[in-house]
Amino acid sequence: MKRSRIAIIGFGALGRACAEAAHEFAELDLAGIVRRSGTPSHEPPSGSLPVTTHVRELLSVDIALVCVPAAATLEVARELMQQGIAIVECAALEGNALEAHHDALSRIAARYGSRAIMAAGWDPGVLTLFRGTFEMLVPHGVTEVTRHPAARLHHSVATDSVSGVRAALSSEIPAAAGEPPQRYVYVELSPGARFDRVEAALLADPTFAGERTHVFAVDDIAKLEAANQGVTLTRRGTAPRGAHETLLMEGRFDPTLLAARVMLDGAGKVGKVGVGGHCYCLSLCARPRASVRNRR
């Protein structure tokens, strides 16, 4: 299978993350980096990787990852698609501004017979897909998205006496009005310890009595404590009949690295879509922009 040649446009935090993660995608070949004039100089991951000020100076570019500020994305994408280069972007916009941005990209792609994979990042991007999935599975309910830094994690004396716990951190997440807060306990298990027994012991501890407590096993508490950001996505069912459904997603991660991986995955999907703008999705073929608008 022919490997697609990609260029990274912009070499800030997102561009650097794309360059560092590119080796994880066997179907892609990194052609080089286009650094805008006047931006800070950062060394690419490989000294032999071409670094230019214009994409025309790179050889045989099929796809460009647009890693410039949101305000510059549209014009950069227009110039690239005029040259027949497909683009992948994840401009950090919201609401009507994001909708107008995607509409404009779709029109440009159609005009020049090119392809654009849009919202190929973390947020907007994969977090939006997770939220939509939760709301599809629990159609009558309330969705809460809470973003929280790792600094909110703290050590809890309640975990010190629990057999099988090597280290632990706890975090309290505010809930909806009128509901008690939720507590998240992250435990690094001792060798041979069973998570189910540790979880049962923690939930039975008087410290957590009367609280909605969730226990998660992690490989390394030190790495978790140093994590950059986190998010909790909760969907609580409000249907008057049937089971009271609750879906929960909790994660801590580097959002820039996640966005880079999504962009690279989006680049791998370009060959599976037709001309026009397509919102990123996890299936084999990205969903056409028109289908997304009709679904809403």
TIBAVO-246131 format. One line per 3 residues: number of its first residue (from 1); their letters; for each residue x, y, z of C-alpha. Coordinates in pm, whole numbers, plus 50000, padded with zeros to 5 digits. Example, Ala and Ser with C-alpha at 12.3 -4.5 7.8 and 13.67 -1.06 7.14 Angstrom:
TIBAVO-246131
1 = as = 51230:49550:50780 ~ 51367:49894:50714
***
This chain:
TIBAVO-246131
1 = mkr = 50000:50000:50000 ~ 50131:50344:49905 ~ 50208:50562:50204
4 = sri = 50058:50911:50208 ~ 50310:51193:50242 ~ 50211:51449:50504
7 = aii = 50334:51796:50588 ~ 50291:51967:50925 ~ 50190:52331:50887
10 = gfg = 50289:52522:51200 ~ 50533:52398:51459 ~ 50397:52505:51794
13 = alg = 50293:52258:52063 ~ 50045:52078:51837 ~ 50281:52064:51539
16 = rac = 50560:51924:51756 ~ 50326:51662:51900 ~ 50224:51557:51546
19 = aea = 50588:51523:51444 ~ 50670:51315:51751 ~ 50369:51084:51706
22 = ahe = 50395:51040:51327 ~ 50608:50726:51360 ~ 50311:50550:51522
25 = fae = 50122:50555:51188 ~ 50278:50314:50939 ~ 50059:50432:50650
28 = ldl = 50196:50788:50671 ~ 50530:50932:50564 ~ 50634:51268:50713
31 = agi = 50750:51484:50422 ~ 50852:51783:50633 ~ 50750:52082:50842
34 = vrr = 50636:52424:50728 ~ 50723:52680:50991 ~ 50557:53019:50961
37 = sgt = 50783:53323:50954 ~ 50837:53486:51291 ~ 50740:53182:51499
40 = psh = 50973:53043:51771 ~ 51233:52797:51647 ~ 51199:52438:51766
43 = epp = 51414:52151:51652 ~ 51223:51877:51465 ~ 51241:51521:51603
46 = sgs = 51486:51427:51328 ~ 51768:51651:51215 ~ 51727:51523:50858
49 = lpv = 51359:51624:50839 ~ 51305:51915:50594 ~ 51191:52241:50755
52 = tth = 51070:52513:50517 ~ 50862:52831:50513 ~ 50629:52715:50233
55 = vre = 50474:52381:50144 ~ 50589:52420:49781 ~ 50944:52360:49900
58 = lls = 50856:52006:50009 ~ 50835:51715:49767 ~ 50510:51532:49686
61 = vdi = 50285:51638:49974 ~ 49946:51462:49972 ~ 49802:51581:50303
64 = alv = 49870:51876:50532 ~ 49807:51880:50906 ~ 49704:52239:50979
67 = cvp = 49849:52318:51323 ~ 49820:52698:51320 ~ 49605:52917:51549
70 = aaa = 49230:52896:51484 ~ 49215:53249:51342 ~ 49465:53154:51067
73 = tle = 49332:52807:50987 ~ 49083:52903:50716 ~ 49325:53098:50497
76 = var = 49603:52843:50539 ~ 49361:52563:50447 ~ 49237:52757:50144
79 = elm = 49589:52800:50006 ~ 49668:52432:50057 ~ 49349:52306:49895
82 = qqg = 49402:52540:49598 ~ 49722:52343:49538 ~ 49537:52011:49550
85 = iai = 49660:51920:49899 ~ 49405:51763:50132 ~ 49394:51906:50484
88 = vec = 49327:51785:50838 ~ 49241:52047:51100 ~ 49112:52085:51456
91 = aal = 49055:52457:51509 ~ 48954:52526:51870 ~ 48623:52705:51808
94 = egn = 48279:52660:51961 ~ 47912:52698:51878 ~ 47818:52912:51579
97 = ale = 48179:53003:51509 ~ 48270:52635:51473 ~ 47966:52571:51252
100 = ahh = 48054:52863:51022 ~ 48418:52750:51010 ~ 48322:52399:50897
103 = dal = 48078:52535:50639 ~ 48350:52756:50492 ~ 48602:52470:50477
106 = sri = 48346:52246:50307 ~ 48276:52509:50041 ~ 48648:52561:49975
109 = aar = 48711:52188:49947 ~ 48422:52146:49702 ~ 48535:52446:49495
112 = ygs = 48887:52313:49445 ~ 48801:51944:49427 ~ 48996:51875:49744
115 = rai = 48927:51702:50076 ~ 48914:51834:50432 ~ 48893:51629:50752
118 = maa = 48755:51871:51010 ~ 48737:51872:51392 ~ 49007:51604:51401
121 = gwd = 49123:51677:51754 ~ 49029:51622:52115 ~ 48778:51906:52163
124 = pgv = 48629:51971:51917 ~ 48677:51615:51803 ~ 48678:51289:51994
127 = ltl = 48521:51431:52311 ~ 48226:51544:52097 ~ 48192:51189:51962
130 = frg = 48199:51039:52312 ~ 47933:51283:52427 ~ 47713:51209:52126
133 = tfe = 47748:50835:52186 ~ 47645:50869:52550 ~ 47342:51077:52452
136 = mlv = 47241:50823:52188 ~ 47264:50534:52436 ~ 47073:50726:52707
139 = phg = 46834:50947:52506 ~ 46654:51096:52808 ~ 46899:51242:53051
142 = vte = 47146:51510:53157 ~ 47506:51533:53036 ~ 47784:51685:53243
145 = vtr = 48139:51753:53125 ~ 48384:51854:53396 ~ 48739:51952:53313
148 = hpa = 48983:51938:53599 ~ 49359:51968:53643 ~ 49571:51704:53809
151 = arl = 49641:51944:54095 ~ 49301:51857:54241 ~ 49424:51508:54318
154 = hhs = 49529:51459:54678 ~ 49644:51179:54902 ~ 49387:51023:55133
157 = vat = 49463:50862:55471 ~ 49166:50630:55414 ~ 49371:50432:55164
160 = dsv = 49679:50386:55382 ~ 49538:50094:55581 ~ 49384:49909:55285
163 = sgv = 49571:49590:55204 ~ 49691:49570:54845 ~ 49726:49947:54788
166 = raa = 50079:50062:54710 ~ 49980:50426:54651 ~ 49659:50617:54596
169 = lss = 49515:50955:54509 ~ 49165:51091:54556 ~ 48964:51364:54386
172 = eip = 48622:51510:54456 ~ 48411:51620:54159 ~ 48119:51862:54213
175 = aaa = 47783:51724:54102 ~ 47463:51882:53978 ~ 47266:52106:54212
178 = gep = 47102:51912:54491 ~ 47318:51603:54446 ~ 47615:51491:54657
181 = pqr = 47963:51525:54504 ~ 48135:51227:54347 ~ 48467:51098:54476
184 = yvy = 48721:50933:54246 ~ 48990:50717:54404 ~ 49289:50605:54195
187 = vel = 49492:50315:54331 ~ 49823:50163:54233 ~ 49802:49800:54340
190 = spg = 50071:49604:54520 ~ 50205:49296:54338 ~ 49949:49015:54350
193 = arf = 49669:49233:54485 ~ 49317:49188:54347 ~ 49138:49503:54239
196 = drv = 48791:49376:54334 ~ 48898:49323:54696 ~ 49070:49660:54715
199 = eaa = 48765:49831:54568 ~ 48529:49661:54815 ~ 48750:49759:55110
202 = lla = 48764:50122:55003 ~ 48390:50150:54943 ~ 48327:50003:55288
205 = dpt = 48553:50258:55459 ~ 48361:50511:55676 ~ 48547:50794:55499
208 = fag = 48349:50725:55183 ~ 48019:50634:55350 ~ 47723:50814:55197
211 = ert = 47926:50937:54899 ~ 47916:50831:54538 ~ 48264:50684:54510
214 = hvf = 48432:50534:54203 ~ 48757:50341:54229 ~ 49002:50309:53937
217 = avd = 49321:50102:53910 ~ 49619:50279:53748 ~ 49966:50154:53661
220 = dia = 50164:50440:53810 ~ 50035:50694:54061 ~ 50338:50919:54010
223 = kle = 50260:50955:53639 ~ 49894:51020:53716 ~ 49988:51293:53961
226 = aan = 50201:51460:53695 ~ 49930:51439:53426 ~ 49839:51767:53261
229 = qgv = 49461:51766:53241 ~ 49157:51553:53300 ~ 48792:51528:53208
232 = tlt = 48487:51355:53346 ~ 48192:51290:53114 ~ 47874:51174:53285
235 = rrg = 47535:51096:53135 ~ 47254:51041:53387 ~ 46923:50904:53265
238 = tap = 46604:51086:53363 ~ 46345:50858:53205 ~ 46046:50819:53443
241 = rga = 46038:50441:53392 ~ 46297:50166:53374 ~ 46649:50154:53515
244 = het = 46821:50475:53617 ~ 47103:50458:53366 ~ 47437:50628:53423
247 = llm = 47735:50632:53187 ~ 48073:50758:53306 ~ 48400:50832:53126
250 = egr = 48697:50961:53325 ~ 49043:51030:53193 ~ 49370:51214:53253
253 = fdp = 49596:51287:52959 ~ 49793:51537:52757 ~ 49523:51691:52533
256 = tll = 49780:51814:52280 ~ 49917:51464:52227 ~ 49566:51322:52194
259 = aar = 49478:51589:51938 ~ 49792:51506:51740 ~ 49705:51137:51728
262 = vml = 49353:51217:51610 ~ 49491:51443:51334 ~ 49725:51167:51217
265 = dga = 49441:50916:51223 ~ 49236:51165:51021 ~ 49517:51183:50766
268 = gkv = 49492:50808:50729 ~ 49121:50843:50649 ~ 49159:51102:50373
271 = gkv = 49186:50838:50102 ~ 48856:50682:50212 ~ 48640:50992:50162
274 = gvg = 48518:51188:49863 ~ 48569:51550:49767 ~ 48441:51800:50023
277 = ghc = 48450:51861:50396 ~ 48406:51573:50639 ~ 48378:51585:51017
280 = ycl = 48616:51337:51177 ~ 48466:51014:51308 ~ 48604:50684:51429
283 = slc = 48457:50462:51158 ~ 48651:50355:50849 ~ 48507:50640:50642
286 = arp = 48456:50989:50774 ~ 48097:51114:50769 ~ 48025:51376:50498
289 = ras = 47954:51724:50628 ~ 47606:51725:50473 ~ 47509:51411:50665
292 = vrn = 47619:51569:50994 ~ 47404:51876:50930 ~ 47100:51671:50834
295 = rr = 47133:51462:51150 ~ 47104:51761:51379
***
